[in-house]
Amino acid sequence: MSTHRPVNHILLGVLTLGCLLGGVVVLVVQSTDSQLGASLLRTGVLLGTLWLALPTRRREAAWAHLSPWTLVGLVGLCLLAGRYKYIFLGGIVLMAVMAIFLRPRPSR
């Protein structure tokens, strides 16, 4: 028997802001080498991306219409990003420029 428990977006947002603000405070008060501050910031970023990706009452989840090949491509890009940072960032910039200039124009 499966019970579906909806995610409380307000609570998730509060936890995200708490982690981010706590991380900033720890890094400012202590030193910028603080492991606690770094882990709070990383956790806040992770919770923030989860908050953005989860479904709401008005829209589906971010991955609702994701094809398996797109998922494989995204995982491959993430693996390459760690090794080839500058090539990966250049590719993102190139794709953004292409998306701006090569998008379909509305018909008149």
C-alpha positions as CSV (number, residue, x, y, z in Angstrom):
1,M,0.0,0.0,0.0
2,S,1.6,3.2,-1.2
3,T,0.8,6.5,0.5
4,H,1.6,9.7,-1.5
5,R,2.8,12.5,0.7
6,P,3.0,15.9,-1.0
7,V,6.1,18.0,-0.5
8,N,5.5,21.2,1.5
9,H,7.0,23.8,-0.7
10,I,6.9,26.5,2.0
11,L,8.9,24.3,4.4
12,L,11.4,23.4,1.7
13,G,11.8,27.1,0.8
14,V,12.4,28.0,4.5
15,L,14.9,25.2,4.9
16,T,16.7,26.4,1.7
17,L,16.9,30.0,2.9
18,G,18.0,28.9,6.4
19,C,20.8,26.8,5.0
20,L,22.0,29.5,2.6
21,L,21.8,32.3,5.3
22,G,23.4,30.1,7.9
23,G,26.2,29.2,5.5
24,V,26.9,32.9,4.7
25,V,26.8,33.8,8.4
26,V,29.2,31.0,9.4
27,L,31.6,32.0,6.6
28,V,31.5,35.7,7.6
29,V,31.8,35.2,11.3
30,Q,34.4,32.4,11.3
31,S,36.7,32.1,8.4
32,T,36.2,31.3,4.7
33,D,37.8,27.9,5.3
34,S,34.9,26.7,7.5
35,Q,33.6,23.3,6.6
36,L,30.3,24.0,8.3
37,G,29.7,27.1,6.2
38,A,30.6,25.3,3.0
39,S,28.4,22.3,3.8
40,L,25.5,24.6,4.7
41,L,25.8,26.5,1.4
42,R,26.0,23.3,-0.6
43,T,23.0,21.9,1.1
44,G,21.1,25.2,0.5
45,V,21.9,25.1,-3.2
46,L,20.8,21.4,-3.4
47,L,17.5,22.1,-1.6
48,G,16.9,25.2,-3.8
49,T,17.3,23.2,-7.0
50,L,14.9,20.6,-5.5
51,W,12.4,23.3,-4.6
52,L,12.6,24.6,-8.2
53,A,12.2,21.2,-9.8
54,L,9.4,19.7,-7.8
55,P,5.8,20.0,-9.1
56,T,3.4,22.6,-7.9
57,R,-0.4,22.9,-8.1
58,R,-0.1,24.7,-11.4
59,R,2.8,22.9,-13.2
60,E,4.2,19.5,-13.5
61,A,7.6,18.4,-12.3
62,A,10.6,19.7,-14.2
63,W,11.4,16.1,-15.4
64,A,7.8,15.1,-16.3
65,H,8.4,15.1,-20.0
66,L,12.2,14.2,-20.0
67,S,13.1,11.5,-22.5
68,P,15.6,8.8,-21.6
69,W,18.1,10.0,-24.2
70,T,18.0,13.5,-22.8
71,L,18.7,12.1,-19.3
72,V,21.7,10.1,-20.7
73,G,23.0,13.3,-22.4
74,L,22.6,15.3,-19.2
75,V,24.4,12.8,-17.1
76,G,27.2,12.6,-19.7
77,L,27.5,16.4,-19.7
78,C,27.8,16.4,-15.9
79,L,30.5,13.8,-16.0
80,L,32.4,15.8,-18.6
81,A,32.0,19.1,-16.8
82,G,34.2,18.0,-14.0
83,R,37.1,17.1,-16.3
84,Y,36.8,19.7,-19.0
85,K,35.5,22.8,-17.3
86,Y,36.4,25.4,-19.8
87,I,35.3,23.4,-22.8
88,F,32.0,22.7,-21.1
89,L,31.5,26.4,-20.2
90,G,32.4,27.4,-23.7
91,G,29.8,24.9,-25.1
92,I,27.1,26.4,-22.8
93,V,27.9,29.9,-24.0
94,L,27.9,28.8,-27.6
95,M,24.5,27.0,-27.2
96,A,23.0,30.1,-25.5
97,V,24.2,32.4,-28.4
98,M,22.8,29.9,-30.9
99,A,19.5,29.7,-29.1
100,I,19.2,33.5,-29.2
101,F,20.0,33.9,-32.9
102,L,18.8,30.7,-34.4
103,R,15.4,30.4,-32.8
104,P,12.3,30.1,-34.9
105,R,10.7,33.4,-35.8
106,P,6.9,33.8,-35.5
107,S,5.0,33.7,-38.8
108,R,3.1,36.7,-39.8
